[in-house]
Amino acid sequence: MCRHGRHGPPPGPPGPRPASLALLAAGDAPVDPQASLEALARRLEAAHEADPGNTLAARELRLTLQVLAGEDPDAGFDAG
């Protein structure tokens, strides 16, 4: 509650995100997922080359390249 008593506490974290993703770009033009992944891989590769110690960029690059190669990046991962 704020000091004036008009507002309650801030809301908690948002609920679960929807599983589906609408692939629309500016102007409602459809997105080419393959081209987007390839562009992402190029940006991640440049980021990794610029900062080889950035493990997050390296991991995302690896995962993106696996998807582009048709591999399942989560194969062999047992969360249970």
TORGU-964580 format. One record per atom (N, C-alpha, C, O): residue number from 1; x, y, z negated; residue in one letter; atom name. Coordinates in nm, 3 decimals. Last residue first. Example, Ala and Ser with C-alpha at 12.3 -4.5 7.8 and 13.67 -1.06 7.14 Angstrom:
(pt 2 (1.285 -0.225 -0.708) "S" "N")
(pt 2 (1.367 -0.106 -0.714) "S" "CA")
(pt 2 (1.290 0.003 -0.787) "S" "C")
(pt 2 (1.341 0.114 -0.804) "S" "O")
(pt 1 (1.319 -0.569 -0.780) "A" "N")
(pt 1 (1.230 -0.450 -0.780) "A" "CA")
(pt 1 (1.320 -0.330 -0.780) "A" "C")
(pt 1 (1.424 -0.332 -0.846) "A" "O")
END
This chain:
(pt 80 (1.427 -3.462 1.495) "G" "N")
(pt 80 (1.364 -3.531 1.383) "G" "CA")
(pt 80 (1.456 -3.610 1.310) "G" "C")
(pt 80 (1.419 -3.674 1.212) "G" "O")
(pt 79 (1.547 -3.359 1.715) "A" "N")
(pt 79 (1.515 -3.265 1.608) "A" "CA")
(pt 79 (1.461 -3.335 1.485) "A" "C")
(pt 79 (1.451 -3.273 1.379) "A" "O")
(pt 78 (1.792 -3.464 1.912) "D" "N")
(pt 78 (1.686 -3.522 1.830) "D" "CA")
(pt 78 (1.661 -3.430 1.712) "D" "C")
(pt 78 (1.741 -3.424 1.619) "D" "O")
(pt 77 (1.902 -3.436 2.232) "F" "N")
(pt 77 (1.884 -3.360 2.108) "F" "CA")
(pt 77 (1.766 -3.417 2.033) "F" "C")
(pt 77 (1.654 -3.419 2.083) "F" "O")
(pt 76 (1.910 -3.563 2.472) "G" "N")
(pt 76 (1.994 -3.616 2.365) "G" "CA")
(pt 76 (1.982 -3.542 2.235) "G" "C")
(pt 76 (2.045 -3.580 2.136) "G" "O")
(pt 75 (1.842 -3.270 2.647) "A" "N")
(pt 75 (1.855 -3.415 2.652) "A" "CA")
(pt 75 (1.952 -3.463 2.544) "A" "C")
(pt 75 (2.061 -3.409 2.528) "A" "O")
(pt 74 (1.820 -3.000 2.673) "D" "N")
(pt 74 (1.787 -3.057 2.543) "D" "CA")
(pt 74 (1.797 -3.209 2.540) "D" "C")
(pt 74 (1.763 -3.271 2.439) "D" "O")
(pt 73 (1.874 -2.936 2.936) "P" "N")
(pt 73 (1.968 -2.891 2.834) "P" "CA")
(pt 73 (1.942 -2.950 2.696) "P" "C")
(pt 73 (2.031 -2.949 2.610) "P" "O")
(pt 72 (1.850 -3.155 3.192) "D" "N")
(pt 72 (1.770 -3.111 3.077) "D" "CA")
(pt 72 (1.866 -3.068 2.967) "D" "C")
(pt 72 (1.934 -3.153 2.909) "D" "O")
(pt 71 (1.962 -3.050 3.517) "E" "N")
(pt 71 (1.978 -3.126 3.393) "E" "CA")
(pt 71 (1.885 -3.070 3.287) "E" "C")
(pt 71 (1.847 -2.954 3.291) "E" "O")
(pt 70 (1.970 -2.902 3.744) "G" "N")
(pt 70 (1.863 -3.001 3.732) "G" "CA")
(pt 70 (1.874 -3.087 3.608) "G" "C")
(pt 70 (1.803 -3.188 3.596) "G" "O")
(pt 69 (2.141 -2.697 3.759) "A" "N")
(pt 69 (2.191 -2.825 3.811) "A" "CA")
(pt 69 (2.085 -2.936 3.800) "A" "C")
(pt 69 (2.109 -3.049 3.843) "A" "O")
(pt 68 (1.999 -2.502 3.625) "L" "N")
(pt 68 (2.018 -2.488 3.770) "L" "CA")
(pt 68 (2.065 -2.618 3.833) "L" "C")
(pt 68 (2.033 -2.647 3.949) "L" "O")
(pt 67 (2.027 -2.603 3.366) "V" "N")
(pt 67 (1.894 -2.597 3.426) "V" "CA")
(pt 67 (1.907 -2.586 3.578) "V" "C")
(pt 67 (1.834 -2.652 3.651) "V" "O")
(pt 66 (2.304 -2.567 3.335) "Q" "N")
(pt 66 (2.245 -2.701 3.327) "Q" "CA")
(pt 66 (2.107 -2.704 3.391) "Q" "C")
(pt 66 (2.074 -2.798 3.464) "Q" "O")
(pt 65 (2.325 -2.290 3.350) "L" "N")
(pt 65 (2.386 -2.372 3.455) "L" "CA")
(pt 65 (2.331 -2.514 3.454) "L" "C")
(pt 65 (2.314 -2.575 3.559) "L" "O")
(pt 64 (2.193 -2.224 3.112) "T" "N")
(pt 64 (2.139 -2.179 3.241) "T" "CA")
(pt 64 (2.195 -2.262 3.355) "T" "C")
(pt 64 (2.121 -2.301 3.446) "T" "O")
(pt 63 (2.367 -2.336 2.922) "L" "N")
(pt 63 (2.228 -2.383 2.932) "L" "CA")
(pt 63 (2.166 -2.345 3.066) "L" "C")
(pt 63 (2.095 -2.425 3.127) "L" "O")
(pt 62 (2.602 -2.185 2.974) "R" "N")
(pt 62 (2.601 -2.331 2.986) "R" "CA")
(pt 62 (2.460 -2.383 3.004) "R" "C")
(pt 62 (2.435 -2.467 3.091) "R" "O")
(pt 61 (2.508 -1.927 2.914) "L" "N")
(pt 61 (2.557 -1.958 3.048) "L" "CA")
(pt 61 (2.554 -2.109 3.071) "L" "C")
(pt 61 (2.509 -2.155 3.176) "L" "O")
(pt 60 (2.451 -1.957 2.643) "E" "N")
(pt 60 (2.342 -1.929 2.735) "E" "CA")
(pt 60 (2.383 -1.957 2.880) "E" "C")
(pt 60 (2.302 -2.004 2.959) "E" "O")
(pt 59 (2.715 -2.000 2.550) "R" "N")
(pt 59 (2.612 -2.102 2.532) "R" "CA")
(pt 59 (2.498 -2.081 2.630) "R" "C")
(pt 59 (2.452 -2.176 2.694) "R" "O")
(pt 58 (2.841 -1.758 2.619) "A" "N")
(pt 58 (2.892 -1.885 2.672) "A" "CA")
(pt 58 (2.785 -1.994 2.662) "A" "C")
(pt 58 (2.767 -2.072 2.756) "A" "O")
(pt 57 (2.696 -1.576 2.468) "A" "N")
(pt 57 (2.693 -1.565 2.614) "A" "CA")
(pt 57 (2.739 -1.697 2.677) "A" "C")
(pt 57 (2.682 -1.742 2.777) "A" "O")
(pt 56 (2.768 -1.671 2.214) "L" "N")
(pt 56 (2.626 -1.672 2.254) "L" "CA")
(pt 56 (2.614 -1.662 2.406) "L" "C")
(pt 56 (2.533 -1.732 2.467) "L" "O")
(pt 55 (3.043 -1.632 2.198) "T" "N")
(pt 55 (2.992 -1.769 2.204) "T" "CA")
(pt 55 (2.844 -1.776 2.245) "T" "C")
(pt 55 (2.801 -1.874 2.304) "T" "O")
(pt 54 (3.265 -1.436 2.317) "N" "N")
(pt 54 (3.122 -1.425 2.290) "N" "CA")
(pt 54 (3.058 -1.563 2.308) "N" "C")
(pt 54 (3.024 -1.603 2.419) "N" "O")
(pt 53 (3.522 -1.452 2.400) "G" "N")
(pt 53 (3.495 -1.491 2.263) "G" "CA")
(pt 53 (3.347 -1.485 2.226) "G" "C")
(pt 53 (3.309 -1.525 2.116) "G" "O")
(pt 52 (3.535 -1.341 2.655) "P" "N")
(pt 52 (3.538 -1.487 2.642) "P" "CA")
(pt 52 (3.507 -1.536 2.500) "P" "C")
(pt 52 (3.470 -1.652 2.483) "P" "O")
(pt 51 (3.404 -1.095 2.794) "D" "N")
(pt 51 (3.424 -1.121 2.652) "D" "CA")
(pt 51 (3.422 -1.272 2.628) "D" "C")
(pt 51 (3.320 -1.326 2.585) "D" "O")
(pt 50 (3.402 -1.106 3.071) "A" "N")
(pt 50 (3.440 -0.980 3.007) "A" "CA")
(pt 50 (3.471 -0.999 2.858) "A" "C")
(pt 50 (3.555 -0.928 2.803) "A" "O")
(pt 49 (3.310 -1.364 3.114) "E" "N")
(pt 49 (3.444 -1.328 3.160) "E" "CA")
(pt 49 (3.493 -1.200 3.093) "E" "C")
(pt 49 (3.612 -1.187 3.062) "E" "O")
(pt 48 (3.052 -1.335 3.006) "H" "N")
(pt 48 (3.146 -1.431 2.946) "H" "CA")
(pt 48 (3.290 -1.401 2.988) "H" "C")
(pt 48 (3.382 -1.411 2.907) "H" "O")
(pt 47 (2.941 -1.151 3.182) "A" "N")
(pt 47 (2.952 -1.118 3.040) "A" "CA")
(pt 47 (3.053 -1.208 2.971) "A" "C")
(pt 47 (3.130 -1.162 2.886) "A" "O")
(pt 46 (2.950 -1.300 3.419) "A" "N")
(pt 46 (3.025 -1.174 3.409) "A" "CA")
(pt 46 (3.044 -1.134 3.263) "A" "C")
(pt 46 (3.151 -1.087 3.225) "A" "O")
(pt 45 (2.776 -1.506 3.346) "E" "N")
(pt 45 (2.915 -1.537 3.380) "E" "CA")
(pt 45 (3.001 -1.412 3.370) "E" "C")
(pt 45 (3.113 -1.418 3.319) "E" "O")
(pt 44 (2.539 -1.364 3.312) "L" "N")
(pt 44 (2.599 -1.431 3.196) "L" "CA")
(pt 44 (2.745 -1.466 3.223) "L" "C")
(pt 44 (2.828 -1.456 3.133) "L" "O")
(pt 43 (2.494 -1.283 3.577) "R" "N")
(pt 43 (2.513 -1.183 3.471) "R" "CA")
(pt 43 (2.580 -1.244 3.348) "R" "C")
(pt 43 (2.669 -1.183 3.288) "R" "O")
(pt 42 (2.468 -1.534 3.705) "R" "N")
(pt 42 (2.574 -1.440 3.746) "R" "CA")
(pt 42 (2.601 -1.336 3.638) "R" "C")
(pt 42 (2.716 -1.303 3.610) "R" "O")
(pt 41 (2.245 -1.636 3.570) "A" "N")
(pt 41 (2.373 -1.705 3.559) "A" "CA")
(pt 41 (2.488 -1.613 3.600) "A" "C")
(pt 41 (2.593 -1.614 3.536) "A" "O")
(pt 40 (2.050 -1.454 3.658) "L" "N")
(pt 40 (2.084 -1.461 3.516) "L" "CA")
(pt 40 (2.220 -1.527 3.497) "L" "C")
(pt 40 (2.301 -1.481 3.417) "L" "O")
(pt 39 (2.041 -1.525 3.927) "A" "N")
(pt 39 (2.084 -1.390 3.890) "A" "CA")
(pt 39 (2.125 -1.385 3.743) "A" "C")
(pt 39 (2.224 -1.320 3.708) "A" "O")
(pt 38 (1.944 -1.787 3.897) "E" "N")
(pt 38 (2.074 -1.765 3.960) "E" "CA")
(pt 38 (2.128 -1.627 3.926) "E" "C")
(pt 38 (2.247 -1.612 3.898) "E" "O")
(pt 37 (1.694 -1.736 3.781) "L" "N")
(pt 37 (1.795 -1.813 3.707) "L" "CA")
(pt 37 (1.934 -1.792 3.765) "L" "C")
(pt 37 (2.032 -1.781 3.691) "L" "O")
(pt 36 (1.575 -1.595 3.995) "S" "N")
(pt 36 (1.594 -1.529 3.865) "S" "CA")
(pt 36 (1.698 -1.602 3.781) "S" "C")
(pt 36 (1.782 -1.538 3.717) "S" "O")
(pt 35 (1.564 -1.791 4.192) "A" "N")
(pt 35 (1.645 -1.670 4.215) "A" "CA")
(pt 35 (1.673 -1.598 4.084) "A" "C")
(pt 35 (1.782 -1.545 4.064) "A" "O")
(pt 34 (1.388 -1.969 4.061) "Q" "N")
(pt 34 (1.522 -2.012 4.101) "Q" "CA")
(pt 34 (1.613 -1.892 4.120) "Q" "C")
(pt 34 (1.726 -1.890 4.071) "Q" "O")
(pt 33 (1.149 -1.818 4.026) "P" "N")
(pt 33 (1.226 -1.865 3.910) "P" "CA")
(pt 33 (1.368 -1.906 3.946) "P" "C")
(pt 33 (1.461 -1.880 3.868) "P" "O")
(pt 32 (1.044 -1.538 4.165) "D" "N")
(pt 32 (1.105 -1.662 4.212) "D" "CA")
(pt 32 (1.192 -1.714 4.098) "D" "C")
(pt 32 (1.301 -1.660 4.075) "D" "O")
(pt 31 (0.737 -1.391 4.073) "V" "N")
(pt 31 (0.881 -1.404 4.050) "V" "CA")
(pt 31 (0.927 -1.538 4.105) "V" "C")
(pt 31 (0.858 -1.639 4.091) "V" "O")
(pt 30 (0.488 -1.197 4.244) "P" "N")
(pt 30 (0.536 -1.322 4.184) "P" "CA")
(pt 30 (0.689 -1.325 4.174) "P" "C")
(pt 30 (0.759 -1.267 4.257) "P" "O")
(pt 29 (0.408 -0.865 4.148) "A" "N")
(pt 29 (0.463 -0.954 4.251) "A" "CA")
(pt 29 (0.513 -1.081 4.184) "A" "C")
(pt 29 (0.574 -1.073 4.078) "A" "O")
(pt 28 (0.309 -0.665 3.983) "D" "N")
(pt 28 (0.239 -0.793 3.989) "D" "CA")
(pt 28 (0.285 -0.884 4.101) "D" "C")
(pt 28 (0.211 -0.972 4.145) "D" "O")
(pt 27 (0.469 -0.449 3.945) "G" "N")
(pt 27 (0.382 -0.447 4.061) "G" "CA")
(pt 27 (0.307 -0.577 4.082) "G" "C")
(pt 27 (0.247 -0.597 4.188) "G" "O")
(pt 26 (0.733 -0.632 3.806) "A" "N")
(pt 26 (0.669 -0.502 3.822) "A" "CA")
(pt 26 (0.587 -0.502 3.951) "A" "C")
(pt 26 (0.633 -0.551 4.054) "A" "O")
(pt 25 (0.641 -0.981 3.799) "A" "N")
(pt 25 (0.736 -0.872 3.791) "A" "CA")
(pt 25 (0.659 -0.741 3.803) "A" "C")
(pt 25 (0.536 -0.740 3.811) "A" "O")
(pt 24 (0.530 -1.267 3.633) "L" "N")
(pt 24 (0.497 -1.153 3.716) "L" "CA")
(pt 24 (0.600 -1.043 3.693) "L" "C")
(pt 24 (0.640 -1.017 3.580) "L" "O")
(pt 23 (0.466 -1.540 3.511) "L" "N")
(pt 23 (0.584 -1.497 3.586) "L" "CA")
(pt 23 (0.543 -1.388 3.684) "L" "C")
(pt 23 (0.524 -1.413 3.803) "L" "O")
(pt 22 (0.357 -1.597 3.194) "A" "N")
(pt 22 (0.316 -1.544 3.324) "A" "CA")
(pt 22 (0.439 -1.489 3.394) "A" "C")
(pt 22 (0.507 -1.401 3.341) "A" "O")
(pt 21 (0.394 -1.887 3.019) "L" "N")
(pt 21 (0.457 -1.760 3.049) "L" "CA")
(pt 21 (0.412 -1.715 3.186) "L" "C")
(pt 21 (0.426 -1.788 3.284) "L" "O")
(pt 20 (0.264 -2.082 2.747) "S" "N")
(pt 20 (0.275 -2.048 2.888) "S" "CA")
(pt 20 (0.335 -1.909 2.904) "S" "C")
(pt 20 (0.329 -1.825 2.813) "S" "O")
(pt 19 (0.249 -2.094 2.474) "A" "N")
(pt 19 (0.343 -2.182 2.540) "A" "CA")
(pt 19 (0.362 -2.145 2.687) "A" "C")
(pt 19 (0.467 -2.174 2.745) "A" "O")
(pt 18 (0.238 -1.796 2.272) "P" "N")
(pt 18 (0.175 -1.890 2.365) "P" "CA")
(pt 18 (0.282 -1.969 2.441) "P" "C")
(pt 18 (0.391 -1.919 2.469) "P" "O")
(pt 17 (0.388 -1.800 1.948) "R" "N")
(pt 17 (0.377 -1.744 2.082) "R" "CA")
(pt 17 (0.310 -1.846 2.174) "R" "C")
(pt 17 (0.324 -1.966 2.154) "R" "O")
(pt 16 (0.234 -1.795 1.627) "P" "N")
(pt 16 (0.308 -1.864 1.731) "P" "CA")
(pt 16 (0.284 -1.800 1.867) "P" "C")
(pt 16 (0.175 -1.753 1.897) "P" "O")
(pt 15 (0.208 -1.462 1.481) "G" "N")
(pt 15 (0.179 -1.605 1.491) "G" "CA")
(pt 15 (0.259 -1.668 1.603) "G" "C")
(pt 15 (0.342 -1.603 1.666) "G" "O")
(pt 14 (0.448 -1.231 1.346) "P" "N")
(pt 14 (0.342 -1.269 1.437) "P" "CA")
(pt 14 (0.325 -1.420 1.441) "P" "C")
(pt 14 (0.417 -1.495 1.408) "P" "O")
(pt 13 (0.496 -1.182 0.990) "P" "N")
(pt 13 (0.546 -1.212 1.124) "P" "CA")
(pt 13 (0.432 -1.257 1.216) "P" "C")
(pt 13 (0.333 -1.313 1.170) "P" "O")
(pt 12 (0.253 -0.959 0.836) "G" "N")
(pt 12 (0.360 -1.058 0.836) "G" "CA")
(pt 12 (0.409 -1.084 0.976) "G" "C")
(pt 12 (0.370 -1.015 1.071) "G" "O")
(pt 11 (0.196 -0.604 0.829) "P" "N")
(pt 11 (0.157 -0.741 0.863) "P" "CA")
(pt 11 (0.279 -0.833 0.859) "P" "C")
(pt 11 (0.393 -0.789 0.876) "P" "O")
(pt 10 (0.258 -0.406 0.534) "P" "N")
(pt 10 (0.277 -0.434 0.677) "P" "CA")
(pt 10 (0.240 -0.579 0.706) "P" "C")
(pt 10 (0.251 -0.665 0.620) "P" "O")
(pt 9 (-0.017 -0.344 0.305) "P" "N")
(pt 9 (0.120 -0.385 0.335) "P" "CA")
(pt 9 (0.135 -0.414 0.484) "P" "C")
(pt 9 (0.037 -0.444 0.552) "P" "O")
(pt 8 (-0.248 -0.076 0.388) "G" "N")
(pt 8 (-0.206 -0.196 0.319) "G" "CA")
(pt 8 (-0.061 -0.231 0.354) "G" "C")
(pt 8 (0.007 -0.156 0.424) "G" "O")
(pt 7 (-0.310 0.269 0.340) "H" "N")
(pt 7 (-0.263 0.160 0.425) "H" "CA")
(pt 7 (-0.218 0.043 0.339) "H" "C")
(pt 7 (-0.159 0.060 0.232) "H" "O")
(pt 6 (-0.388 0.454 0.153) "R" "N")
(pt 6 (-0.466 0.440 0.276) "R" "CA")
(pt 6 (-0.428 0.318 0.359) "R" "C")
(pt 6 (-0.507 0.271 0.441) "R" "O")
(pt 5 (-0.250 0.535 -0.073) "G" "N")
(pt 5 (-0.352 0.433 -0.087) "G" "CA")
(pt 5 (-0.435 0.408 0.038) "G" "C")
(pt 5 (-0.542 0.347 0.029) "G" "O")
(pt 4 (-0.038 0.698 -0.067) "H" "N")
(pt 4 (-0.168 0.764 -0.061) "H" "CA")
(pt 4 (-0.282 0.664 -0.072) "H" "C")
(pt 4 (-0.399 0.703 -0.079) "H" "O")
(pt 3 (0.179 0.529 -0.060) "R" "N")
(pt 3 (0.160 0.611 -0.181) "R" "CA")
(pt 3 (0.025 0.682 -0.184) "R" "C")
(pt 3 (-0.021 0.722 -0.290) "R" "O")
(pt 2 (0.055 0.220 0.082) "C" "N")
(pt 2 (0.135 0.342 0.085) "C" "CA")
(pt 2 (0.102 0.427 -0.038) "C" "C")
(pt 2 (0.007 0.397 -0.110) "C" "O")
(pt 1 (0.086 -0.117 0.000) "M" "N")
(pt 1 (0.000 0.000 0.000) "M" "CA")
(pt 1 (0.090 0.123 0.000) "M" "C")
(pt 1 (0.189 0.129 -0.073) "M" "O")
END
